[in-house]
Amino acid sequence: MSNNTKKPEADYSFKHEEDRPAKRNCLNCGTKFKSEGWGNRLCPTCRSRSSASMAA
């Protein structure tokens, strides 16, 4: 068995160019963060604040 633990690169060639992972600005605070796709527009900090306020 190989000791190669590196994950293979994900194939995003089937997705539209704007729906691929990229550095984007958070829609709430404007901070740059690594987005997983077009549906991910809030940075982790704002996302955690948003989910915490919904739980209250």
C-alpha positions as MATLAB code, in Angstrom:
seq = 'MSNNTKKPEADYSFKHEEDRPAKRNCLNCGTKFKSEGWGNRLCPTCRSRSSASMAA';
ca = [
       0.000    0.000    0.000;
       1.282    3.475   -0.881;
       2.011    6.175    1.704;
       0.625    8.822   -0.638;
      -2.029   10.570    1.477;
      -2.552   13.569   -0.795;
      -6.122   13.844   -2.039;
      -6.619   13.869   -5.798;
      -7.542   17.225   -7.293;
     -11.271   17.709   -7.759;
     -12.473   17.895  -11.347;
     -14.461   21.097  -11.756;
     -14.282   21.131  -15.559;
     -17.990   20.262  -15.788;
     -18.992   23.348  -13.770;
     -19.458   26.843  -15.112;
     -16.370   28.996  -14.578;
     -18.152   31.205  -12.006;
     -19.318   28.158   -9.994;
     -15.813   26.885   -9.237;
     -13.920   27.334   -5.966;
     -12.263   30.748   -5.858;
     -11.270   33.616   -3.593;
     -14.371   35.770   -3.224;
     -15.468   38.729   -1.144;
     -17.945   38.022    1.640;
     -21.283   39.670    0.870;
     -21.664   40.686    4.508;
     -18.257   42.031    5.627;
     -16.245   42.178    2.385;
     -13.398   39.953    3.636;
     -11.735   37.734    1.008;
     -12.202   34.009    1.670;
     -11.936   30.715   -0.188;
     -15.404   29.994   -1.553;
     -16.416   26.485   -2.619;
     -18.736   27.756   -5.363;
     -21.406   30.275   -6.293;
     -23.661   29.279   -3.392;
     -20.971   30.028   -0.815;
     -20.850   33.830   -0.492;
     -20.449   34.352    3.277;
     -17.058   33.972    4.966;
     -16.832   31.387    7.782;
     -17.017   34.114   10.450;
     -20.221   35.659    9.083;
     -21.706   32.218    8.380;
     -21.147   31.143   12.005;
     -22.673   34.410   13.276;
     -25.667   33.905   10.997;
     -26.288   30.310   12.124;
     -25.825   31.267   15.800;
     -28.446   34.020   15.541;
     -30.889   31.613   13.900;
     -30.505   29.132   16.751;
     -31.425   31.724   19.393;
];
